[in-house]
Amino acid sequence: MFYKLVVFLAMLVLGVLALPDGSRTYEDTITMTDGTRTHARIVLPSGYDGTQKYTTILDRSPYGYGDLEWIPDIFVPFGFVTVGNDVRGTAESEGEFSIFHEIEDDFDAGEWITKQEWSNGEVFTFGASADGITSLQFILSSPEYLKAQYIIWATTEGYQNIYPQGAYRQSLADIWIRSTVPDQADECLDVVRENEWFTGNDWWDTLQIQGHYESIKNPMAWWCGYYDIFAMPCISGFEGSQYYSAEGARGKSLITIDPLGHCQSAADFFQPHLIAGRTLLPIAQALQLYGVRDVSRDFKAVTFYVMSSSDDAGNFWTTLDDFPRYREAAFYLQEGGVLSTSASGSDGSTTYVHDPADPVPSQGGNNLEIPCGPLDQQEVEARDDNIVFTTPVLEEDLVLSGPMWAKLFVSSDAVDTDFMVKISDVLPSGESRLLMDNAFRMRWREMKSEPTNMEAGEVYEIDISLWNTSYVFPAGNQLRVSISSSNYPRFSINPNNGRMLKDEDFTQNVTATNTIYHSSEYASRIVLPKVSRAQLPEFHLIEAFEKNFPEFGNAKEVISKFGHIADDLVERSLPKKDWRREFASRANKMGGKWF
């Protein structure tokens, strides 16, 4: 997975420049405060003679230089030094992997940089995915040397990303940890599972950037994705840095949101303008952030892709000064599987049986290493333990942009259970294309330091965040909500017994009878962010890019050439050590030094 991600980032983040001839590269050791020796790779600009002073771009990564740490090297031609530092316990660094408890190490790495003869005392950070999580922890120490940060597909919330509303994202945590630190995986996973609760648990403090935005003193840029594993906490990170940072940094952040993030396979669903935007927008965003080129007159602070199942209704980019103001539009669950803009006028409920031994299989969504994106839900919707509510055929486009959530009234005969909510777009063909889903684990509904059991027959009101979207349901389609109590392996199976993940008897299954209420008293519903089409003007990004970056020549040609390189490299599955060499070689043959 990571070789494809790296090639994609090389092309689409900033990958239009090869490392110039004459640059100097060397390796060194950064010794942390506790004595742990970590590996670093430094790239100096061409012509460095020991007297010049440069701003440094730092990327601290658990993947090693063969994966993500080399991406900032693309900035070397602009007069930056780049440093790739393996976090402790990974790649060539000593120690044990800390599961992103990197505050002291982040600070130490930056301090080491400022003491080097080539440093002017200023540090920018760059981080994609796990590197971005590490980079974000600089916010908690807020060092004076930190001057800018570029964050790609990363989360500002540790707990809610691994345990959204208490439900364990099993495939994300288990597969990522086992593939990244295989020799330490069992110990790391034990730690994650032993910290299932949030309130009063300081283990999550270093992973919780929200609540610390006032410590941000520098401009930031964010690249997020609607089907990304970190979609919502990435977007909320931008909102924090843009609106709640220190006074000198407020209003100086940028964001690009594409449909994909880590979910590269979803590109097949959103082809118009997608690759153009993923190639050109991050280039403009990064060069703006790092002070190379001011493009703010054409590329606004908030730029995102408007998705749809119809190219006539959506699938275009828009760029705005701020996110559009939306009106909350409620769609109520009713008898007979109907989803309506009117609340039910009578008593009603729908009951189903959740057998933990026969979970609903995951089919798409915001996943890593398992199928992701807007996949068809018809097969799982046909199950008896999955209840479905659908609107009549839409008479006009339903345009959404903003956060979504569900309010459910529920009960169970078990002491604990999960509730899973999905929103999908039903095409005239019957295909039910997933827009978003999320989970709620009932034992953590009160967010206490200890789980709280359910009482049989008692009705509970719960709110389930369905993250964020920008999507047009075209006229002629239908909006659907489906509810179940499992979605495996995206989320761990809840055996309904009230036990915690660390308990030895956690897996003793209890079959639960669960009920969703939809009545005048218990009006279960989803709430969607409705906007007008006029609030989302289409952004002609190719024209804007050519206007601001004439050095690149024809933008479509740039997109085509680098798309061809990326496809070629992925098909050949080049060894890690050859990615960067081959990409640089191909770029130079094309005349890659445009600046």
Rosetta blueprint (number, residue, H / E / L):
1 M L
2 F H
3 Y H
4 K H
5 L H
6 V H
7 V H
8 F H
9 L H
10 A H
11 M H
12 L H
13 V L
14 L L
15 G L
16 V L
17 L L
18 A L
19 L L
20 P L
21 D L
22 G L
23 S L
24 R E
25 T E
26 Y E
27 E E
28 D E
29 T E
30 I E
31 T E
32 M L
33 T L
34 D L
35 G L
36 T L
37 R E
38 T E
39 H E
40 A E
41 R E
42 I E
43 V E
44 L E
45 P L
46 S L
47 G L
48 Y L
49 D L
50 G L
51 T L
52 Q L
53 K L
54 Y E
55 T E
56 T E
57 I E
58 L E
59 D E
60 R E
61 S E
62 P L
63 Y L
64 G L
65 Y H
66 G H
67 D H
68 L H
69 E H
70 W L
71 I H
72 P H
73 D H
74 I H
75 F H
76 V H
77 P H
78 F H
79 G L
80 F E
81 V E
82 T E
83 V E
84 G E
85 N E
86 D E
87 V L
88 R L
89 G L
90 T L
91 A L
92 E L
93 S L
94 E L
95 G L
96 E L
97 F L
98 S L
99 I L
100 F L
101 H L
102 E L
103 I H
104 E H
105 D H
106 D H
107 F H
108 D H
109 A H
110 G H
111 E H
112 W H
113 I H
114 T H
115 K L
116 Q L
117 E L
118 W L
119 S E
120 N E
121 G E
122 E E
123 V E
124 F E
125 T E
126 F E
127 G E
128 A E
129 S L
130 A H
131 D H
132 G H
133 I H
134 T H
135 S H
136 L H
137 Q L
138 F H
139 I H
140 L H
141 S H
142 S L
143 P L
144 E L
145 Y L
146 L E
147 K E
148 A E
149 Q E
150 Y E
151 I E
152 I E
153 W L
154 A L
155 T L
156 T L
157 E E
158 G H
159 Y H
160 Q H
161 N H
162 I H
163 Y L
164 P H
165 Q H
166 G H
167 A L
168 Y L
169 R L
170 Q H
171 S H
172 L H
173 A H
174 D H
175 I H
176 W H
177 I H
178 R H
179 S H
180 T H
181 V L
182 P H
183 D H
184 Q H
185 A H
186 D H
187 E H
188 C H
189 L H
190 D H
191 V H
192 V H
193 R H
194 E H
195 N L
196 E L
197 W L
198 F L
199 T L
200 G L
201 N L
202 D H
203 W H
204 W H
205 D H
206 T H
207 L H
208 Q E
209 I L
210 Q L
211 G L
212 H L
213 Y H
214 E H
215 S H
216 I L
217 K L
218 N L
219 P L
220 M E
221 A E
222 W E
223 W E
224 C E
225 G E
226 Y L
227 Y L
228 D L
229 I L
230 F L
231 A H
232 M H
233 P H
234 C H
235 I H
236 S H
237 G H
238 F H
239 E H
240 G H
241 S H
242 Q H
243 Y H
244 Y L
245 S L
246 A L
247 E L
248 G L
249 A L
250 R L
251 G L
252 K L
253 S L
254 L E
255 I E
256 T E
257 I E
258 D E
259 P L
260 L L
261 G L
262 H L
263 C L
264 Q H
265 S H
266 A H
267 A H
268 D H
269 F H
270 F L
271 Q L
272 P L
273 H L
274 L H
275 I H
276 A H
277 G H
278 R H
279 T H
280 L H
281 L H
282 P H
283 I H
284 A H
285 Q H
286 A H
287 L H
288 Q H
289 L H
290 Y L
291 G L
292 V L
293 R L
294 D L
295 V L
296 S L
297 R L
298 D L
299 F L
300 K L
301 A L
302 V E
303 T E
304 F E
305 Y E
306 V E
307 M E
308 S E
309 S L
310 S L
311 D L
312 D L
313 A L
314 G L
315 N L
316 F E
317 W E
318 T E
319 T E
320 L E
321 D L
322 D L
323 F L
324 P L
325 R L
326 Y L
327 R E
328 E E
329 A E
330 A E
331 F E
332 Y E
333 L E
334 Q E
335 E H
336 G H
337 G H
338 V E
339 L E
340 S E
341 T L
342 S L
343 A L
344 S L
345 G L
346 S L
347 D L
348 G L
349 S E
350 T E
351 T E
352 Y E
353 V E
354 H E
355 D L
356 P L
357 A L
358 D L
359 P L
360 V L
361 P E
362 S L
363 Q L
364 G L
365 G E
366 N L
367 N L
368 L L
369 E L
370 I L
371 P L
372 C L
373 G E
374 P L
375 L L
376 D E
377 Q L
378 Q H
379 E H
380 V H
381 E H
382 A L
383 R L
384 D L
385 D L
386 N L
387 I E
388 V E
389 F E
390 T E
391 T L
392 P L
393 V L
394 L L
395 E L
396 E L
397 D L
398 L E
399 V E
400 L E
401 S E
402 G E
403 P E
404 M E
405 W E
406 A E
407 K E
408 L E
409 F E
410 V E
411 S E
412 S E
413 D L
414 A L
415 V L
416 D L
417 T L
418 D E
419 F E
420 M E
421 V E
422 K E
423 I E
424 S E
425 D E
426 V E
427 L L
428 P L
429 S L
430 G L
431 E L
432 S E
433 R E
434 L E
435 L E
436 M E
437 D E
438 N E
439 A E
440 F E
441 R E
442 M H
443 R H
444 W H
445 R L
446 E L
447 M L
448 K L
449 S L
450 E L
451 P L
452 T L
453 N L
454 M L
455 E L
456 A L
457 G L
458 E L
459 V L
460 Y E
461 E E
462 I E
463 D E
464 I E
465 S E
466 L E
467 W E
468 N E
469 T E
470 S E
471 Y E
472 V E
473 F E
474 P L
475 A L
476 G L
477 N L
478 Q E
479 L E
480 R E
481 V E
482 S E
483 I E
484 S E
485 S L
486 S L
487 N L
488 Y E
489 P L
490 R L
491 F L
492 S L
493 I L
494 N L
495 P L
496 N L
497 N L
498 G L
499 R L
500 M L
501 L L
502 K L
503 D L
504 E L
505 D L
506 F L
507 T L
508 Q L
509 N L
510 V L
511 T L
512 A E
513 T E
514 N E
515 T E
516 I E
517 Y E
518 H E
519 S L
520 S L
521 E L
522 Y L
523 A E
524 S L
525 R E
526 I E
527 V E
528 L E
529 P E
530 K E
531 V L
532 S L
533 R H
534 A H
535 Q H
536 L L
537 P L
538 E L
539 F L
540 H L
541 L H
542 I H
543 E H
544 A H
545 F H
546 E H
547 K H
548 N H
549 F L
550 P H
551 E H
552 F H
553 G L
554 N L
555 A H
556 K H
557 E H
558 V H
559 I H
560 S H
561 K H
562 F H
563 G H
564 H H
565 I H
566 A H
567 D H
568 D H
569 L H
570 V H
571 E H
572 R H
573 S L
574 L L
575 P L
576 K H
577 K H
578 D H
579 W H
580 R H
581 R H
582 E H
583 F H
584 A H
585 S H
586 R H
587 A H
588 N H
589 K H
590 M L
591 G L
592 G L
593 K L
594 W L
595 F L
